[in-house]
């Protein structure tokens, strides 16, 4: 029997990493929830409200739906909880190009120097989001489970940043103006002619293709993925916004077309979904060396 060293590092990420509850529990990954605001009431993403419930609120009244970053106190709570597992903590953060969430984590780390003496906290900006961020957290947690030191775990996280990809297909661009990158009139006009953009989330959000139908958009998604994956063994996640049935179909197709050594389905965080809209589908993945 192989002896596993005691865990020396605790891993934290945020709710935009789109990890399933099963994976977060299996690898003891702490999840800091970003905040959903609906008609003046605040919910913790992934904690107080499920993605499915959040999308139902969004569909009722999109203009009453908003999001915000977690305050430093939320990170302090997560750091205190993680310090019960290990005296070394690594937080894998949502891209600083997409959110100021990582700034709250840095402030909390400063407070922790006094409140959690003897605890060392490192922060890695994932420069991505969705399950690509999740894969960085998973790689870190798996390394921590093997008993690796903090410096080794950070190195693995940094290396994984250069491997992960996430492609996201929108079913509508009606709500994209919420991202601040597209004027509202342009997003409404684009939705009227059924434009479905394919986005690459790397650093920021980058346009990498467009389709005029859902079917063609899915073909484009798989073609772009195939270009990056080839026949290599791949770790892959299918993400969806209120479109579980279609996501399961994509999972089946991915298992048939790619050499998947890991494949799971998760819900696209409403934190990003409020600008992408329901019906969004995505593939996050990285290939083995």
One Martini backbone bead per residue (centre of mass of N, CA, C, O) as a GRO file, in nm:
protein
  289
    1UNK     BB    1   0.098   0.035   0.021
    2UNK     BB    2   0.056   0.370  -0.015
    3UNK     BB    3   0.195   0.644   0.132
    4UNK     BB    4   0.040   0.931   0.265
    5UNK     BB    5   0.093   1.237   0.326
    6UNK     BB    6   0.032   1.485   0.506
    7UNK     BB    7  -0.129   1.768   0.490
    8UNK     BB    8   0.017   2.107   0.418
    9UNK     BB    9  -0.221   2.209   0.220
   10UNK     BB   10  -0.470   2.446   0.161
   11UNK     BB   11  -0.758   2.486  -0.052
   12UNK     BB   12  -0.876   2.771  -0.244
   13UNK     BB   13  -1.169   2.905  -0.394
   14UNK     BB   14  -1.426   2.997  -0.612
   15UNK     BB   15  -1.743   2.986  -0.758
   16UNK     BB   16  -1.631   3.031  -1.061
   17UNK     BB   17  -1.491   2.738  -1.087
   18UNK     BB   18  -1.724   2.516  -1.112
   19UNK     BB   19  -1.740   2.318  -0.894
   20UNK     BB   20  -1.833   2.049  -0.760
   21UNK     BB   21  -1.927   1.928  -0.462
   22UNK     BB   22  -1.779   1.659  -0.485
   23UNK     BB   23  -1.496   1.773  -0.544
   24UNK     BB   24  -1.468   1.965  -0.303
   25UNK     BB   25  -1.497   1.738  -0.093
   26UNK     BB   26  -1.284   1.531  -0.184
   27UNK     BB   27  -1.046   1.784  -0.170
   28UNK     BB   28  -1.098   2.009   0.039
   29UNK     BB   29  -1.232   2.269  -0.101
   30UNK     BB   30  -1.260   2.592  -0.067
   31UNK     BB   31  -1.550   2.820  -0.096
   32UNK     BB   32  -1.587   3.141  -0.227
   33UNK     BB   33  -1.853   3.346  -0.243
   34UNK     BB   34  -2.010   3.515  -0.447
   35UNK     BB   35  -2.246   3.778  -0.527
   36UNK     BB   36  -2.602   3.793  -0.525
   37UNK     BB   37  -2.840   4.033  -0.657
   38UNK     BB   38  -3.199   4.053  -0.565
   39UNK     BB   39  -3.398   4.288  -0.490
   40UNK     BB   40  -3.179   4.358  -0.240
   41UNK     BB   41  -3.083   4.064  -0.217
   42UNK     BB   42  -2.834   3.855  -0.070
   43UNK     BB   43  -2.624   3.600  -0.217
   44UNK     BB   44  -2.442   3.305  -0.200
   45UNK     BB   45  -2.269   3.159  -0.415
   46UNK     BB   46  -2.331   2.807  -0.363
   47UNK     BB   47  -2.480   2.853  -0.072
   48UNK     BB   48  -2.777   3.013  -0.077
   49UNK     BB   49  -2.766   2.935  -0.394
   50UNK     BB   50  -2.838   2.796  -0.677
   51UNK     BB   51  -2.796   2.819  -1.004
   52UNK     BB   52  -3.085   2.744  -1.080
   53UNK     BB   53  -3.224   2.953  -0.896
   54UNK     BB   54  -3.082   3.203  -1.015
   55UNK     BB   55  -3.189   3.170  -1.309
   56UNK     BB   56  -3.487   3.201  -1.235
   57UNK     BB   57  -3.460   3.492  -1.143
   58UNK     BB   58  -3.338   3.607  -1.400
   59UNK     BB   59  -3.585   3.536  -1.586
   60UNK     BB   60  -3.792   3.715  -1.440
   61UNK     BB   61  -3.555   3.968  -1.374
   62UNK     BB   62  -3.275   4.080  -1.509
   63UNK     BB   63  -3.258   4.389  -1.393
   64UNK     BB   64  -3.253   4.267  -1.078
   65UNK     BB   65  -2.971   4.146  -1.152
   66UNK     BB   66  -2.668   4.096  -0.958
   67UNK     BB   67  -2.319   4.157  -0.866
   68UNK     BB   68  -2.045   4.070  -0.628
   69UNK     BB   69  -1.788   4.092  -0.432
   70UNK     BB   70  -1.615   3.975  -0.183
   71UNK     BB   71  -1.522   4.044   0.114
   72UNK     BB   72  -1.259   4.011   0.328
   73UNK     BB   73  -1.427   3.855   0.546
   74UNK     BB   74  -1.475   3.602   0.373
   75UNK     BB   75  -1.173   3.524   0.357
   76UNK     BB   76  -1.118   3.501   0.655
   77UNK     BB   77  -1.308   3.266   0.700
   78UNK     BB   78  -1.161   3.075   0.503
   79UNK     BB   79  -0.882   3.085   0.638
   80UNK     BB   80  -0.968   2.978   0.914
   81UNK     BB   81  -1.076   2.709   0.814
   82UNK     BB   82  -0.813   2.613   0.664
   83UNK     BB   83  -0.624   2.623   0.925
   84UNK     BB   84  -0.740   2.342   1.029
   85UNK     BB   85  -0.575   2.177   0.810
   86UNK     BB   86  -0.346   2.410   0.763
   87UNK     BB   87  -0.058   2.641   0.762
   88UNK     BB   88  -0.110   2.625   0.449
   89UNK     BB   89  -0.230   2.852   0.187
   90UNK     BB   90  -0.426   2.831  -0.125
   91UNK     BB   91  -0.541   3.072  -0.364
   92UNK     BB   92  -0.763   3.045  -0.638
   93UNK     BB   93  -0.822   3.298  -0.869
   94UNK     BB   94  -1.000   3.498  -1.023
   95UNK     BB   95  -0.958   3.693  -1.268
   96UNK     BB   96  -0.834   4.023  -1.269
   97UNK     BB   97  -0.976   4.087  -1.556
   98UNK     BB   98  -1.286   4.028  -1.426
   99UNK     BB   99  -1.205   4.095  -1.116
  100UNK     BB  100  -1.171   4.211  -0.761
  101UNK     BB  101  -1.145   3.962  -0.574
  102UNK     BB  102  -0.833   3.945  -0.524
  103UNK     BB  103  -0.821   4.203  -0.347
  104UNK     BB  104  -0.969   4.086  -0.102
  105UNK     BB  105  -0.760   3.865  -0.048
  106UNK     BB  106  -0.518   4.054   0.009
  107UNK     BB  107  -0.643   4.197   0.250
  108UNK     BB  108  -0.690   3.943   0.420
  109UNK     BB  109  -0.392   3.862   0.440
  110UNK     BB  110  -0.309   4.104   0.608
  111UNK     BB  111  -0.491   4.040   0.851
  112UNK     BB  112  -0.374   3.745   0.899
  113UNK     BB  113  -0.097   3.820   1.020
  114UNK     BB  114  -0.248   3.870   1.300
  115UNK     BB  115  -0.489   3.648   1.327
  116UNK     BB  116  -0.276   3.416   1.179
  117UNK     BB  117  -0.032   3.307   1.323
  118UNK     BB  118   0.171   3.089   1.120
  119UNK     BB  119   0.016   3.157   0.856
  120UNK     BB  120   0.043   3.076   0.512
  121UNK     BB  121  -0.039   3.286   0.223
  122UNK     BB  122  -0.136   3.216  -0.110
  123UNK     BB  123  -0.174   3.378  -0.441
  124UNK     BB  124  -0.341   3.277  -0.748
  125UNK     BB  125  -0.380   3.394  -1.059
  126UNK     BB  126  -0.555   3.238  -1.312
  127UNK     BB  127  -0.660   3.401  -1.573
  128UNK     BB  128  -0.953   3.280  -1.525
  129UNK     BB  129  -1.241   3.055  -1.550
  130UNK     BB  130  -1.431   2.841  -1.449
  131UNK     BB  131  -1.314   2.516  -1.492
  132UNK     BB  132  -1.025   2.614  -1.533
  133UNK     BB  133  -0.994   2.710  -1.248
  134UNK     BB  134  -1.073   2.436  -1.127
  135UNK     BB  135  -0.824   2.276  -1.235
  136UNK     BB  136  -0.617   2.429  -1.068
  137UNK     BB  137  -0.735   2.350  -0.795
  138UNK     BB  138  -0.716   2.043  -0.835
  139UNK     BB  139  -0.411   2.020  -0.879
  140UNK     BB  140  -0.345   2.138  -0.602
  141UNK     BB  141  -0.504   1.933  -0.426
  142UNK     BB  142  -0.355   1.679  -0.527
  143UNK     BB  143  -0.078   1.771  -0.428
  144UNK     BB  144  -0.156   1.806  -0.130
  145UNK     BB  145  -0.242   1.505  -0.089
  146UNK     BB  146   0.070   1.414  -0.136
  147UNK     BB  147   0.242   1.628   0.057
  148UNK     BB  148   0.314   1.889  -0.053
  149UNK     BB  149   0.455   2.176  -0.065
  150UNK     BB  150   0.379   2.496  -0.123
  151UNK     BB  151   0.582   2.555  -0.352
  152UNK     BB  152   0.491   2.311  -0.526
  153UNK     BB  153   0.194   2.389  -0.555
  154UNK     BB  154   0.237   2.662  -0.688
  155UNK     BB  155   0.387   2.554  -0.935
  156UNK     BB  156   0.153   2.382  -1.042
  157UNK     BB  157  -0.046   2.615  -1.077
  158UNK     BB  158   0.127   2.780  -1.278
  159UNK     BB  159   0.145   2.558  -1.494
  160UNK     BB  160  -0.166   2.522  -1.539
  161UNK     BB  161  -0.225   2.803  -1.659
  162UNK     BB  162  -0.081   2.711  -1.944
  163UNK     BB  163  -0.307   2.466  -2.010
  164UNK     BB  164  -0.572   2.595  -1.989
  165UNK     BB  165  -0.913   2.590  -2.118
  166UNK     BB  166  -1.196   2.811  -2.229
  167UNK     BB  167  -1.510   2.758  -2.389
  168UNK     BB  168  -1.785   2.985  -2.487
  169UNK     BB  169  -2.135   2.949  -2.561
  170UNK     BB  170  -2.372   3.157  -2.670
  171UNK     BB  171  -2.729   3.202  -2.713
  172UNK     BB  172  -2.685   3.511  -2.636
  173UNK     BB  173  -2.629   3.888  -2.647
  174UNK     BB  174  -2.833   4.055  -2.470
  175UNK     BB  175  -2.639   4.062  -2.182
  176UNK     BB  176  -2.339   4.168  -2.248
  177UNK     BB  177  -2.348   4.466  -2.146
  178UNK     BB  178  -2.283   4.389  -1.842
  179UNK     BB  179  -1.963   4.375  -1.893
  180UNK     BB  180  -1.883   4.663  -2.053
  181UNK     BB  181  -1.803   4.575  -2.375
  182UNK     BB  182  -2.109   4.626  -2.470
  183UNK     BB  183  -2.348   4.780  -2.598
  184UNK     BB  184  -2.678   4.752  -2.557
  185UNK     BB  185  -2.775   4.794  -2.852
  186UNK     BB  186  -2.587   4.573  -2.969
  187UNK     BB  187  -2.697   4.329  -2.810
  188UNK     BB  188  -2.988   4.348  -2.908
  189UNK     BB  189  -2.932   4.332  -3.211
  190UNK     BB  190  -2.783   4.057  -3.205
  191UNK     BB  191  -3.027   3.892  -3.089
  192UNK     BB  192  -3.223   3.940  -3.335
  193UNK     BB  193  -2.998   3.770  -3.529
  194UNK     BB  194  -2.874   3.524  -3.371
  195UNK     BB  195  -2.607   3.562  -3.227
  196UNK     BB  196  -2.323   3.324  -3.151
  197UNK     BB  197  -2.072   3.343  -2.947
  198UNK     BB  198  -1.726   3.260  -2.913
  199UNK     BB  199  -1.534   3.214  -2.615
  200UNK     BB  200  -1.220   3.308  -2.463
  201UNK     BB  201  -1.090   3.241  -2.134
  202UNK     BB  202  -0.800   3.456  -2.124
  203UNK     BB  203  -0.783   3.658  -1.878
  204UNK     BB  204  -1.000   3.746  -2.058
  205UNK     BB  205  -1.243   3.812  -2.303
  206UNK     BB  206  -1.245   3.629  -2.617
  207UNK     BB  207  -1.299   3.637  -2.943
  208UNK     BB  208  -1.342   3.317  -3.169
  209UNK     BB  209  -1.648   3.332  -3.278
  210UNK     BB  210  -1.943   3.260  -3.499
  211UNK     BB  211  -2.303   3.198  -3.498
  212UNK     BB  212  -2.650   3.139  -3.632
  213UNK     BB  213  -2.657   2.866  -3.462
  214UNK     BB  214  -2.655   2.625  -3.232
  215UNK     BB  215  -2.539   2.395  -3.397
  216UNK     BB  216  -2.297   2.557  -3.515
  217UNK     BB  217  -2.177   2.634  -3.241
  218UNK     BB  218  -2.109   2.346  -3.146
  219UNK     BB  219  -1.923   2.279  -3.381
  220UNK     BB  220  -1.723   2.506  -3.319
  221UNK     BB  221  -1.647   2.418  -3.036
  222UNK     BB  222  -1.530   2.137  -3.122
  223UNK     BB  223  -1.324   2.234  -3.328
  224UNK     BB  224  -1.152   2.410  -3.139
  225UNK     BB  225  -1.090   2.182  -2.942
  226UNK     BB  226  -0.956   1.986  -3.142
  227UNK     BB  227  -0.717   2.175  -3.212
  228UNK     BB  228  -0.604   2.159  -2.905
  229UNK     BB  229  -0.613   1.835  -2.846
  230UNK     BB  230  -0.663   1.605  -3.029
  231UNK     BB  231  -0.524   1.283  -2.904
  232UNK     BB  232  -0.494   1.362  -2.628
  233UNK     BB  233  -0.507   1.346  -2.313
  234UNK     BB  234  -0.805   1.460  -2.128
  235UNK     BB  235  -0.930   1.721  -1.931
  236UNK     BB  236  -1.290   1.762  -1.871
  237UNK     BB  237  -1.552   2.019  -1.888
  238UNK     BB  238  -1.898   2.078  -1.862
  239UNK     BB  239  -2.080   2.376  -1.912
  240UNK     BB  240  -2.386   2.537  -1.773
  241UNK     BB  241  -2.692   2.745  -1.830
  242UNK     BB  242  -2.975   2.602  -1.790
  243UNK     BB  243  -2.857   2.310  -1.966
  244UNK     BB  244  -2.837   1.999  -1.888
  245UNK     BB  245  -2.922   1.824  -2.129
  246UNK     BB  246  -2.708   1.937  -2.324
  247UNK     BB  247  -2.461   1.876  -2.150
  248UNK     BB  248  -2.492   1.568  -2.158
  249UNK     BB  249  -2.453   1.549  -2.463
  250UNK     BB  250  -2.168   1.670  -2.465
  251UNK     BB  251  -2.040   1.457  -2.287
  252UNK     BB  252  -2.088   1.220  -2.474
  253UNK     BB  253  -1.937   1.336  -2.717
  254UNK     BB  254  -1.663   1.376  -2.576
  255UNK     BB  255  -1.620   1.070  -2.507
  256UNK     BB  256  -1.608   0.995  -2.823
  257UNK     BB  257  -1.387   1.223  -2.938
  258UNK     BB  258  -1.217   1.193  -2.674
  259UNK     BB  259  -0.938   1.135  -2.447
  260UNK     BB  260  -1.081   1.086  -2.150
  261UNK     BB  261  -0.969   1.097  -1.802
  262UNK     BB  262  -1.171   1.345  -1.752
  263UNK     BB  263  -1.535   1.391  -1.679
  264UNK     BB  264  -1.755   1.676  -1.629
  265UNK     BB  265  -2.039   1.842  -1.482
  266UNK     BB  266  -2.134   2.195  -1.471
  267UNK     BB  267  -2.227   2.499  -1.348
  268UNK     BB  268  -2.264   2.809  -1.450
  269UNK     BB  269  -2.200   3.084  -1.311
  270UNK     BB  270  -2.407   3.355  -1.242
  271UNK     BB  271  -2.180   3.566  -1.236
  272UNK     BB  272  -2.154   3.521  -1.555
  273UNK     BB  273  -2.452   3.463  -1.655
  274UNK     BB  274  -2.565   3.762  -1.642
  275UNK     BB  275  -2.399   3.818  -1.927
  276UNK     BB  276  -2.465   3.542  -2.098
  277UNK     BB  277  -2.690   3.365  -2.020
  278UNK     BB  278  -2.897   3.138  -2.093
  279UNK     BB  279  -2.763   2.843  -2.261
  280UNK     BB  280  -2.488   2.819  -2.186
  281UNK     BB  281  -2.182   2.675  -2.318
  282UNK     BB  282  -1.894   2.460  -2.217
  283UNK     BB  283  -1.530   2.410  -2.238
  284UNK     BB  284  -1.296   2.257  -2.022
  285UNK     BB  285  -0.925   2.217  -2.054
  286UNK     BB  286  -0.654   1.963  -2.053
  287UNK     BB  287  -0.348   1.830  -2.138
  288UNK     BB  288  -0.130   1.585  -2.144
  289UNK     BB  289   0.215   1.525  -2.178
   0.00000   0.00000   0.00000
